[in-house]
Amino acid sequence: MSLKSTQPSTQESVDVAPCPDSTTQWLIGLLNLLVGIVNRNEDLSLLTVTETEYQQLLAVLEDLIYGIGEDEDHPLSETMALVGMLIKAYEDAHFPKLADLYPELAKKIKVELASEGPNCSASTLEQTETDLAATVFFSVGFILSEAGKVEETICAYDLALRLKSDYAEAYNNRGASKKALGLYKEAVADFDKTIHLNPNLAEPYTNRGTVMLELGQYKKAIADHDKAIALKPDYAGAYSNRGIVKSEIGKHKEAVADHDKAIELDPDNTDAYYNRGNAKSRIGQLEAAIKDYDKAISGKKNDAEVYVNRELPRLI
């Protein structure tokens, strides 16, 4: 599962191909379609799909087959399975069954299947369907978050959590989206829930730490980043986030050391270069700060503030 990690300046990126506007709108349409079906079907083992939804699902399946093919690692690969399950639910309810058309053949197949051993129980099947649907909503939410559709992202995670209430990664990612909207109290609640469900995940600690920074609770912020680093010593984002907090409390040399470590672990982390430049500027290392700002700019950090901060040392 993909976990979101936040930084005060930007969200730490995760390797997902950028979504064109047309793809984003397609995903939002898929989300709305699935939300409508799930909202009407509390019990996923007794699905009902309307004829209009069936036609829409067929079109979605065609798009998925064309766009994903046999790529099992694609973020939407499990969506194909869920869409197929929904299509089958409609066809089972409205199309003639094998037993009706060929009763003798169906009887023979049933006997052969019985001789092969017990099948999955109904409760197991229902749980599988629920978990699958939760995973699909999680994946759709993750991709929409990369496209900047925060409210739709939260909607997708809401559905994932409704279907799977112990889904730690979904709580974490929803918290990151709520933080982006400035809903700090709700974000902290989601990160707290993630940690309760899985205390060995590093991401919710550093995510909660970024919220503590926004709230001015610096000791708690550093404690959270410390915990994230203890759990995941190669976590570049946590080092960079802790460095930002240390700069806020005037510990600029320690901040530089944290950003140094972040860059060592992730040389392409443009935020770490930018934030290290800020820390160096505050301790008078002006030429070194300018070099860091240049590195941040060359790394395609399209932020006007970087350009402004780069020029300030030249004016001193």
N, C-alpha and C positions, 0 to 999 in steps of 0.2 A: 504494500500500500504506500502511496505517496503522502508524505507529511509536509504541511506548510510550515515554514519558519519565517518569522517576522523580524524586521530591523526597523529602528526608529526612522531612518531615512527612506528606506524602500523595503519591499518584501524580498527576501532571498529567493532567487529564481531556482526553479527545478526544471530539468531537461524535458520540456514539452514543446513541440513545434507550435509556433504562433498560429492563432486561428484567424483566418480572413473573416471579414464581416459576414459574408454569406454563410460560412461554417458556423459562426457564433449564432446567427439567427436560426439556423437549422437545429442547433443544439437546444436553443430556447424553445423551439417548436416541439422537439422531442420531449423535453422536460415537461412542458404543459400537457402533452398527450399522456405521458406516464402518470403525472400527478392526478389527472382526471380519472384514470383507471384505478389507481391505488386508493384514492379517496372514496371511490364507490365500492371498493372490495376490501373490507377490513380483513377478511379471511382469504388469503391468496390461494388456498387449496380449492376454493369455490369461486373461481374467477368468472365474471361475466364481461364480455366485450361486445360493444354495439357494432352494427354493420359499418357505420361511418369510421369507427376506430379501427375496425378490421382492415378496411381499405387503406387507411393511413399507415397502419402497421406494415402492410405489404410493401408500400412505397418506402418506408423506413428500412425494411429488411433489404430491399433492392439497393438502396444507397449504401448500406453497411457492407453488403457483399462486394459492391464495386469499390468502395473506399478502403476496406480492411482486408478483404480476401481471406487468406489463411494465416494472417499475422496474429498469432496467439498473444503476443506481447503488446499489441495495440491497446491503449487505454479504454477503448470502447468494445474490445473483443467480447466481453461478457454481456454487453448490451445485445449482441446478436442472439445469444442464448435466451435472454429474457423476452425479446421480441418474438422469437420462435415459439416460446412457451405460450405467449399471449395469443398468437395466431392459431396455435394448436387448440387452445381452449375454445376459441370461436368455432373452429371447424368441427371439433368434437360435438359441439352443441347443435350445429346447424347442418352438417353434411352427413350423408348416410355412412353408417359404421360397417366395418368388415363383417361383424356378426349378423347384421341385417341383410347384407348382400349375399354372403357365402357362409351360412351358419355351420355347415359341416367342416369347412376349412378352418374357421375360427375356433371350433371345438378342438380340432386336431392341434392347432398351435398352442392353445391353452394347456393341453395335456403335456406337450413337449416342454413348455416353459416351466411347468410344475415339476417335471422330472429333473430340471437343471438346478433346483434348489430354491430356497425362499427368496422372494423379492423384497425390496425396501418397503417398510411399513408406511402407512398414510402419513403418520406424524413425521417420519423422516423426510418424506417427499415435501411436506408442507414447509419444514424447516429449511430444506434446500432451496425451495422457491423464495422464501423470505430472505434468506442470506444473499441469494443471487440478486434480488431486486435492490437490497440495501447496497450491495457492491456497485451496481449500475448507477444508482443515484450518487454515490460517493465519487465515482469516476466522472460523471457529468459535471458535478459540482467542482471538482478539481480543474477540469478543462475550462469551465466558465470563469473560474477565478483567475486563471492565466490570461483570459481575454478581458479582465477588468469588470465583469458583470457581477458585482458584489451581491446585490440583492437576490439575483437569480441563484447565485452560488449558495447563499444561506438557505434558500428554499429547497435546493437539492439536498443539502446536508440535513435539514429538518426532516425530510422524508426518509433519508437513510437511517436516522436515529429513531424515527417512529417505528421503523421495521426491525431495527436491531439496537436496542437500548443500551447495550454494552459495547458499542462501536467506538473504541477509544480514539482512533485516528480521525473519525468524523467529528468528534467533539473538538479535537485539537484544531482541525482545519476550519471548522465553523467559528471557533474563537478567533483565529487569525483574520477571518473576514469581518467579524464584528469589531475587532480592533481597528480595521481599516475604515469603518464607519464612525469611529469614535465612541462606540458602545463599550466602554472600558469595563464597567461592572459586569456586564453580560459576558464579555470576553474572558475575564478572570474566572468567572463561574465555569465556563467551558474548559479552561485549562486546568482548573482544580479537579473537575470531573475526569479529565483525561489522566491526570496523575493518580487519582484514586483507582481508576481501572487498570492502569499500567504504569506503576512508578518507575519502571526502568527505561521509559522513553525520555530522551534528552530534549526533544523539540518543545514540549509544553512548558518545560522549566524556562528555557530562554525566551519563549513567547510571552510567558507571564512576566518575565523580567523586563521586557520592552514596555509592557503596560505599566509596571511599577515605576519605570523612568518617567513616563508621561504623567503619572500621578505625583511625582516628586518623592517617591519612597525609595531613595537611593540604596539604603542598606539591604532592603528586600530585593531590589533589582540585582545587586551584585551577588547576593546569596543564591538567587535563582540561576544566574549565569554560571556561578561556581559549581552548582549541582549538575548543570547540563554538561559542563566540561569534564566533571568527574565521571559521569556516565558515558561520555563520548569524547575522549581526549583529542580526536582529530576533527572536532566540530568547529570549523572556521568561523561560522556565523556567530557562535556563542562568544568566541574570543573578541570578535569585532564589536558585538553588542556590549560586552563588558567594558571594552575600551571606551566606548561612547559615554557610559555611566561615569567612568573614572575621570574623563574630561570634565563632565558636569560638576564634579565635586573638587576640581582643581588638581587632581593627580595626573597631570599631563604626561609625565615621564612613564608612569605605569600604563597609561593609555597607549602611548607609542609602542611599548613592549607587547601589549595585547594585539594591536593592529599588525605589528611585525609577525606575530605568530599566525594570525589569520591569513596574511599574505603568503607566508611560508607554506601553509596548508592548501591555500587556494590562490595561486598567483593571478587569476583572472577576476578576483573579487574587487571590482571597481569601487564599491562602497568603502572597503577597508583602506584603499589608497586615499580616497577623499577624506575620510575621517582621521587618518593618520596625518594628512596634510594640515587639518584643522588643529590637531594636538601639537604638531611641530611649530606651527605658526604662533601658538600661545606661549611657547617656551623660547621663542626667538630664533628658531632654526628656519629662517625665512627661505633660503635657497632650497633647502631640502623640502620644505613645504610646497614650493612652486613645482618641483619635480614630481611630487605626489599628485598634485592637481593635474599636471600634464598627463600623468599616467592614467588618472581617472577619466580625463577627456578622451585620450586615445583609445580607452576601453569602451567608448561610445556611451559614456554617462551623460546623456543629454539633459543636463540640469543647469539652468542659468546661474544658480547659486555657486556652482563649481567655478564658473568663469569669473564671477564677482570675487570670490574668495582668493582665486589665483592672482588677481590684480592687486589686492590689498597690500601684500608684502612689498610689491614694487613701489607703492606710494609712501612707504615708511622711510 
